[in-house]
Amino acid sequence: MGKQYETVIGLEVHVELATRTKIFCSCSTEFGKAPNTHTCPVCTGMPGALPVLNKQVVEYAMAIGLATNCEITKVCKFDRKNYFYPDNPQNYQISQLYLPIARNGYVEIETGGTKKKVRIHEMHMEEDAGKLIHDEWDDTSLVDYNRSGVPLVEIVSEPDMRSADEVIAYLEKLRMIIQYLGASDCKLQEGSMRADVNLSVREAGAEEFGTRTEMKNLNSFKAIARAIEGERERQIELLEEGKAVVQETRRWDDNKESSYAMRSKEDAQDYRYFPEPDLVPIVISGEWIEQIRARQPELQTEKMERYKKEFDIPEYDAKIITSSKHMADIFEAASAVCGKPKKVSNWLMVETLRLLKDRGMEPEEISFSPENLAKLVNLTESRAINSSVAKEVFEKIFAQDIDPEIYVEEHGLKTVNDEGALEEVIRKVIADNPKAAKDYHSGKEKALGALVGQTMKAMKGKADPGLVNRKLREMI
């Protein structure tokens, strides 16, 4: 029997804050603009340019700290982290080493039905670096300083996670909390949420931690899960061969599904930290903390409780809907318009989730308006359209956010409720299908289904199946 190994994982998560301007200057933080257009002397590190702290950054950091059960540091300050790298225009980064804004928190995660607290060691504010673009064609590297000076919080966990599942559960919980706060959109693909994974393995039951490596360049939950599995296997293989794991930073290549060493961490870099001379310490009063606490929105747990009481929807549905702030907002707005929360919940839980899965989309990417969903609920509930037409119309709403009332009118999809016309069609169907009518009389309930199908076909799907059923029973 081979040795059993345990994986030990801690994360450093960088989150870009949703401020309109950068942390120390008034340049825009908007993503995806032409290179070097959102820059000024401060964020490009020109000599003599002085930083001025953006108050909103501190408030977002405090809000995230409170929502993750951290203690807020009442006197905190910035430090200079000195290192030379082309995307770092000042040759130092303004960060927080000695007195970070928040410490000693936790978030609760659930995997496989068991709950667990993942502790947060600390959380600090800092500025982001620029971005190097490597041009393979010219064999050159270009630098874009638009991202330089975009505000970040770095959330450092304790090494409390033991599997890829726990890591993903922790990241999803953090992302959800931060999106609820409106502090960041946490889009991994745009780099507004990035995670570095510190991972080591040790023999099961051992007290000591093994040697850890840090993995960078992880821009999706799937990549993170694959990288954890890959690195765990690599380290176990080394130990089984009697080799040592080297403490180093590795870069994950998701296309090749393997990682390679970037730099050794054996002689930990000396960043020569010292207090940032151009910024005064931040003094956070008890009153200011209470103001932020009072402004905290309702988070998932409270929302779930309220949905179960107020809207009488099952716990499972409430949990799924509230796991995305965007979906919860659509649910509340549509329910307010049509007054039928259970029906709105059904459309979100069944058809919306199905279409999201089919198209590989996240709930945050839902683009239809709550008003159009509410109109569809009303059309279905008033029996103006039947359920199969409703599904067809919903696909159009999901894809193009069309107005269902106009669409149904223009495409002649309204249910025909003219009983006279329906009876005429049913008489013809019974006459054309004598065997099915006879089978039904001799007690074969299934035969009715065939007649309902024929009637719906003759009515081009625009009859109310319940009414068709009732009329057929009456008329056979």
Residue pairs with C-beta under 8 A, 6 or more apart in sequence:
2 240
3 203
3 204
3 240
4 203
4 204
5 201
5 202
5 203
5 204
5 232
5 236
5 239
6 162
6 201
6 202
6 203
6 204
6 206
7 162
7 163
7 199
7 200
7 201
7 228
7 232
8 159
8 161
8 162
8 199
8 200
8 201
8 202
8 209
8 210
8 212
9 159
9 161
9 162
9 163
9 166
9 167
9 197
9 198
9 199
9 228
10 156
10 157
10 158
10 159
10 160
10 161
10 198
10 212
11 155
11 156
11 157
11 161
11 167
11 170
11 171
11 195
11 196
11 197
11 198
12 154
12 155
12 156
12 157
12 195
12 196
12 198
12 214
13 154
13 155
13 157
13 171
13 174
13 193
13 194
13 195
13 196
14 128
14 152
14 153
14 154
14 193
14 194
14 195
14 196
15 64
15 152
15 153
15 154
15 155
15 174
15 178
15 183
15 184
15 186
15 192
15 193
16 29
16 128
16 150
16 151
16 152
16 184
16 191
16 192
16 193
17 56
17 57
17 60
17 61
17 150
17 151
17 152
17 153
17 183
17 184
18 60
18 182
18 183
18 184
18 185
19 29
19 54
19 56
19 57
19 60
19 151
20 28
20 29
21 27
21 28
21 29
21 54
22 28
22 29
22 42
22 43
22 54
22 127
22 149
22 150
22 151
23 51
23 53
23 54
23 57
23 94
23 125
23 126
23 127
23 149
23 150
23 151
23 152
24 42
24 43
24 51
24 52
24 53
24 54
24 94
24 127
24 149
25 40
25 42
25 43
25 51
25 52
25 149
26 40
27 38
27 39
27 40
27 42
27 43
27 149
28 38
29 38
29 150
29 151
30 38
31 190
31 192
32 190
33 146
35 133
35 142
35 144
35 146
36 144
36 145
36 146
37 146
38 146
39 145
39 146
39 148
40 49
41 48
41 49
42 49
42 50
42 51
42 149
43 89
43 127
43 145
43 148
43 149
44 89
44 145
44 148
45 88
45 89
45 90
45 91
45 148
50 278
51 94
51 276
51 278
51 279
53 78
53 279
53 282
54 151
57 125
57 151
58 101
58 125
58 282
58 284
59 292
60 151
60 153
60 181
60 183
60 184
61 101
61 102
61 123
61 125
61 153
62 72
62 101
62 102
62 284
62 288
62 289
62 292
63 181
63 183
63 292
63 295
63 296
64 102
64 123
64 153
64 155
64 177
64 178
64 181
64 183
65 71
65 72
65 101
65 102
65 105
65 123
66 72
66 289
66 292
66 293
66 296
67 177
67 178
67 180
67 181
67 296
67 299
68 102
68 105
68 106
68 107
68 120
68 123
68 155
68 174
68 177
69 105
69 106
69 107
69 120
70 102
70 103
70 104
70 105
70 120
70 123
71 102
71 103
71 104
71 105
72 101
72 102
72 284
72 289
73 99
73 100
73 101
73 102
73 103
73 284
74 283
74 284
74 285
74 286
75 99
75 281
75 282
75 283
75 284
76 96
76 99
76 100
76 101
76 281
76 282
76 284
77 96
77 98
77 99
77 275
77 276
77 279
77 280
77 281
77 282
78 94
78 95
78 96
78 125
78 275
78 276
78 279
79 94
79 95
79 96
79 97
79 98
79 273
79 274
79 275
79 276
80 92
80 93
80 94
80 95
80 273
80 274
80 275
80 276
80 277
81 92
81 93
81 94
81 95
81 97
81 271
81 273
82 91
82 92
82 271
82 272
82 273
83 91
83 92
83 93
83 269
83 271
84 91
85 129
86 132
86 141
86 143
87 129
87 130
87 131
87 132
87 143
87 148
88 129
88 130
88 148
89 130
89 145
89 148
93 126
93 127
93 129
94 126
94 127
94 276
94 279
95 124
95 125
95 126
95 127
95 154
96 124
96 125
96 126
97 124
97 273
98 273
98 275
99 281
100 122
100 123
100 124
100 125
101 123
101 124
101 125
101 153
101 282
102 120
102 122
102 123
102 124
103 120
103 121
103 122
103 123
104 119
104 120
104 121
104 122
105 119
105 120
105 123
106 117
106 118
106 119
106 120
107 117
107 118
107 120
107 170
107 173
107 174
107 177
108 115
108 116
108 117
108 118
108 173
109 115
109 116
109 117
109 118
109 166
109 169
109 170
109 173
110 116
110 169
111 163
111 165
111 166
111 169
112 165
116 160
116 166
117 160
118 157
118 158
118 160
118 161
118 166
118 170
119 157
119 158
119 160
120 155
120 156
120 157
120 158
121 156
121 157
121 158
122 156
123 153
123 154
123 155
123 156
124 153
124 154
124 156
125 151
125 152
125 153
126 151
126 152
126 153
126 154
127 148
127 149
127 150
127 151
127 152
128 147
128 148
128 149
128 150
128 151
128 152
129 147
129 148
130 143
130 144
130 145
130 146
130 147
130 148
131 143
131 144
131 146
131 147
132 141
132 142
132 143
133 141
133 142
133 143
133 144
134 140
134 141
135 141
135 142
147 191
155 174
157 170
159 198
159 200
159 209
159 212
161 167
161 170
163 228
164 224
164 225
164 228
164 229
167 197
167 224
167 225
167 228
168 221
168 224
168 225
171 193
171 195
171 221
171 224
172 221
172 323
174 186
175 186
175 193
176 300
176 323
176 324
176 325
177 299
177 300
178 184
178 186
178 193
179 185
179 186
179 324
179 325
179 326
179 364
180 297
180 298
180 299
180 300
180 325
181 296
181 297
182 297
184 192
184 193
185 192
185 364
186 192
186 193
187 193
187 364
188 194
188 219
188 220
188 221
189 219
189 220
191 219
194 218
194 219
195 218
195 224
196 214
196 215
196 216
196 218
197 214
197 215
197 218
197 224
197 227
197 228
197 231
198 212
198 213
198 214
198 215
199 212
199 213
199 215
199 228
199 231
199 232
199 235
200 209
200 210
200 211
200 212
200 213
200 235
200 245
201 210
201 232
201 235
201 236
201 239
201 245
202 208
202 209
202 210
210 235
210 239
210 245
211 244
211 245
211 246
211 247
212 245
212 247
213 231
213 235
213 245
213 246
213 247
213 248
213 249
213 250
214 248
214 249
214 250
214 265
215 227
215 231
215 249
215 250
215 251
215 252
215 259
216 249
216 250
216 251
216 252
216 262
217 251
217 252
217 253
218 224
218 227
218 252
220 254
223 252
223 254
226 252
226 254
226 257
227 252
227 254
227 259
230 252
230 257
230 258
230 259
231 250
231 259
234 259
235 245
238 244
238 245
239 245
246 261
246 264
246 266
247 264
247 265
247 266
248 261
248 262
248 263
248 264
248 265
248 266
249 261
249 262
249 263
249 265
250 259
250 260
250 261
250 262
251 259
251 260
251 262
252 258
252 259
253 259
253 260
298 306
300 322
300 323
303 318
303 322
303 328
304 315
304 318
304 319
304 322
307 313
307 318
307 321
307 322
307 341
308 314
308 315
308 318
311 335
311 341
311 342
311 345
312 341
312 342
313 321
313 341
313 342
313 345
317 345
317 349
320 349
320 353
321 327
321 328
321 331
321 345
321 348
321 349
322 328
323 363
324 362
324 363
324 364
326 363
326 364
326 366
327 348
327 352
327 363
327 366
329 370
330 348
330 366
330 368
330 370
330 373
331 341
331 344
331 345
331 348
331 370
332 370
333 370
333 371
333 374
334 344
334 370
334 371
334 373
334 374
334 377
335 341
335 344
335 374
336 370
337 370
337 371
337 374
337 375
338 344
338 374
338 375
338 377
338 378
338 381
340 377
340 378
340 381
343 377
343 380
343 381
344 373
344 374
344 377
347 373
347 376
347 377
347 394
351 391
351 394
351 395
351 398
352 366
352 398
355 361
355 395
355 398
356 362
356 363
356 365
356 366
366 398
367 401
368 397
368 398
368 401
369 401
372 397
372 401
372 402
372 403
372 404
373 397
375 403
375 404
375 405
376 390
376 393
376 394
376 397
376 404
379 385
379 390
379 393
379 404
379 405
379 408
380 386
380 387
380 390
383 415
383 417
383 464
384 408
384 414
384 415
385 393
385 408
385 413
385 414
385 415
386 415
386 461
386 462
386 463
386 464
386 465
387 465
388 461
389 408
389 413
389 415
389 461
389 462
392 413
393 402
393 404
393 407
393 408
393 413
394 404
396 402
396 404
396 407
397 404
407 413
408 414
412 462
413 462
414 462
415 462
415 463
415 464
416 422
416 459
416 462
416 463
417 464
417 467
419 467
419 471
422 455
422 459
422 463
422 467
422 468
422 471
423 471
423 475
425 455
425 458
425 459
426 455
426 468
426 471
426 472
426 475
427 475
428 458
429 451
429 454
429 455
429 458
430 437
430 451
430 472
430 475
430 476
432 454
433 450
433 451
433 454
436 447
436 450
436 451
437 447
437 451
437 476
439 446
439 447
440 447
440 448
440 451
440 476
441 476
448 469
448 472
448 473
451 472
451 476
452 465
452 468
452 469
452 472
455 463
455 468
455 472
456 463
456 465
456 468
459 468
